[in-house]
Amino acid sequence: MTLSDKEFRDVARLMYERFGIHLTEQKRTLVAGRLTKRIRNLGLANIGEYLVRVHADKTGAELTELVDRITTNHSFFYREKDHFEFLVSDVLPAIKARRERDAGFSLRVWSAGCATGEEPYTIAMAIREFLGATANTADWGVLATDLSLAALREAIKAVYADNRVRELPAAWRSSYLEKRGEDEWAIKEDLRRAVMFKRLNLMNENYPFKGLFDVVFCRNVMIYFDPPVRRALVDRIYRYVKPGGYLFVGHSESLPRETCPFDYVRPAIYRKADVR
Ligand SMILES: C[S@@+](CC[C@H](N)C(=O)[O-])C[C@H]1O[C@@H](n2cnc3c(N)ncnc32)[C@H](O)[C@@H]1O
């Protein structure tokens, strides 16, 4: 199946308006390829008929199917590893020192655009490594959100192929994963319980969070967005970060200094100014 100019424009407009996703012309073949099977399964003739179906479905389920097919949820454990090293060596000790001085330790981390869960589980491993023996009693948690229901289902299943866990330090692998069959690994129960998964469209004007976060990871998500959408997203995330808290983005997603409300710390790491 191929897409006419108009059909591609219609899909692209819908993705942009609802999810901020900017589909460039180079994505035309990919979009056609990914939608063909769905359209055939529904017994429809073409993308025009499919879009009528998407708009007519007031439950939003078909729109979810559509976006699940178009987004790429590629991820792996310990991706961009210097982020996890910096988290353990600098960010967590600073938060701990400060909290203990103020009101006792607590830590909230948000993985925004968590895909199939590798990122939030790696964050939870890093936190457990840092907290050591106190990890079971300390007040901490990781919230992980994504738009894609299919990705979230995988994340909750928490079973991964060998190639996804390859980058993890061997000690972390043996502490937090258990082998399942030939070449699969499952996240151990303790770690699973530390991460809560929720569906969230980052384009929503407001997010349903009760408190603010010490650290936000929003990595390899902004690659989907154009500069105005990126800027609006960073401004929105900023509202949910504690003073002195951190934002990690993907290494290919640096934020323009002129408009970024966060201070630059090091490549792909930003910090919200502290209150004086
Ligand atoms: C490439 S994955 C990144 C996964 C992980 N953060 C990492 O760096 O490995 C990008 C994720 O962003 C999600 N995403 C794209 N647009 C989104 C939106 N508007 N709201 C929430 N998630 C979105 C996609 O569903 C996908 O799972």
The ligand as an SDF file (V2000), in Angstrom:
LIG
                    3D

 27 29  0  0  0  0  0  0  0  0999 V2000
   12.5220    5.7660   21.5720 C   0  0  0  0  0  0  0  0  0  0  0  0
   11.4470    5.6150   22.9340 S   0  0  0  0  0  0  0  0  0  0  0  0
   12.5110    6.1500   24.2570 C   0  0  0  0  0  0  0  0  0  0  0  0
   12.5710    5.1920   25.4140 C   0  0  0  0  0  0  0  0  0  0  0  0
   13.5310    5.5540   26.5340 C   0  0  0  0  0  0  0  0  0  0  0  0
   13.2340    6.8530   27.0990 N   0  0  0  0  0  0  0  0  0  0  0  0
   14.9560    5.4990   26.0640 C   0  0  0  0  0  0  0  0  0  0  0  0
   15.6240    6.5400   25.9450 O   0  0  0  0  0  0  0  0  0  0  0  0
   15.4380    4.3850   25.8040 O   0  0  0  0  0  0  0  0  0  0  0  0
   10.3600    7.0080   22.7460 C   0  0  0  0  0  0  0  0  0  0  0  0
    9.0220    6.8510   23.4480 C   0  0  0  0  0  0  0  0  0  0  0  0
    8.3400    8.1170   23.4440 O   0  0  0  0  0  0  0  0  0  0  0  0
    6.9620    7.8350   23.4250 C   0  0  0  0  0  0  0  0  0  0  0  0
    6.2080    9.0390   23.0100 N   0  0  0  0  0  0  0  0  0  0  0  0
    6.1830    9.6520   21.8000 C   0  0  0  0  0  0  0  0  0  0  0  0
    5.3290   10.6850   21.8120 N   0  0  0  0  0  0  0  0  0  0  0  0
    4.7990   10.7330   23.0620 C   0  0  0  0  0  0  0  0  0  0  0  0
    3.8310   11.5730   23.6890 C   0  0  0  0  0  0  0  0  0  0  0  0
    3.2250   12.5770   23.0420 N   0  0  0  0  0  0  0  0  0  0  0  0
    3.5130   11.3130   24.9880 N   0  0  0  0  0  0  0  0  0  0  0  0
    4.1130   10.3010   25.6560 C   0  0  0  0  0  0  0  0  0  0  0  0
    5.0200    9.4710   25.1190 N   0  0  0  0  0  0  0  0  0  0  0  0
    5.3590    9.6900   23.8280 C   0  0  0  0  0  0  0  0  0  0  0  0
    6.8470    6.6980   22.4230 C   0  0  0  0  0  0  0  0  0  0  0  0
    5.6400    5.9640   22.5980 O   0  0  0  0  0  0  0  0  0  0  0  0
    8.1020    5.8640   22.7450 C   0  0  0  0  0  0  0  0  0  0  0  0
    7.8130    4.8010   23.6000 O   0  0  0  0  0  0  0  0  0  0  0  0
  1  2  1  0
  2  3  1  0
  2 10  1  0
  3  4  1  0
  4  5  1  0
  5  6  1  0
  5  7  1  0
  7  8  2  0
  7  9  1  0
 10 11  1  0
 11 12  1  0
 11 26  1  0
 12 13  1  0
 13 14  1  0
 13 24  1  0
 14 15  1  0
 14 23  1  0
 15 16  2  0
 16 17  1  0
 17 18  1  0
 17 23  2  0
 18 19  1  0
 18 20  2  0
 20 21  1  0
 21 22  2  0
 22 23  1  0
 24 25  1  0
 24 26  1  0
 26 27  1  0
M  CHG  2   2   1   9  -1
M  END
$$$$
